[in-house]
Amino acid sequence: MKTIRNIANRIQLAVLNVMTSVRSLAEDKRGEITTDTLGGFIIGIVIVAALVTAVNVALPGFFTTMMNNIVTKLTALLNTALSGSGT
């Protein structure tokens, strides 16, 4: 009787392990984190693009002026570094 009970218990444990494994696979939602993250990035990019477009419409020369100033300052900084006159 003990042997049959042991075999029955082992079978029951094996079935429970299989059911637990199948349930965990069915409930696996790790892909949702990736989907949510990508969705967040896309929404962020759309919002930034809308803001850039709004600023560009409101202040047409804003980005051109800003980029020209950056280029001028970086060129001056690079020339100073290359000439060795910087401290």
N, C-alpha and C positions, 0 to 999 in steps of 0.2 A: 504494500500500500504506500509506503514511504517513497518508493521509487516512482510510482505513478504520480504521486503528489508533486514530487520534485520536477518531473518532466512537465506536468501541467503548469507549475509555477514558472518554469523557464520559458515555456511557450507563451504564457501570459505576459511575461516581461518583454519577450521579443516583440510581441504584437504591440505592446504599449510603446516600446522604443520606436518602432516603425511609424506608429500613429503620431508620436511626438515629432519625429523627423518630417513627416509629410505636412503636419500642421505648421511647423516652423517655416518650411519652404513656401507654403501657401500664404503665410502672413508676412513674408519677407518684404519690407518696404524700404530697403536701403536705396533703391533707385529713385525714390521720391525726393531724397535730399539733393541728388544731382539735378533732377528736373527743377526743383524749387530754386536751386542756386543759379542755374542757367537762366531761368525765367527772371530772377532778380537782376542779373547782369544785363539782360536784354532790356528790361524796363528802365534800368539806370542809364543805359546808352541812349534810349529814346528820349528820356527826360533831359539829358545833357545836350543832345542834338537840338531839342526844342528850345532850350535856353540859349544855345549859341545862335540859333536862327533868330530868336526874338531880339537878342542883343545886336546882332548884325543888321536887323531891320531898323531898330531904334537908333543905333549909332553906326552908320555905314562904314566909317573909317576906323573904328575902334580896334579891330584885330590887326589891320594893316599897320596902324600906328604902333600898336603894342609890339608886333613882330619886328618892325624896323628898329624900335628902341632896344629890343633884346639883342638884335644883331649888332647894333652899334656898340652896346656895352660889352658884349662878349668879344668883339673884335678888339676893342681897346684893352680889355683884360688880357687877351691872348698876346697882343703886341707887347704889352708891358712885361708879361712873363717871359716872352722870347727874347726881349732886349736885355733882360737881366737887371733892369733898373728897379724892379719891385723889391720890397723888403720883406 
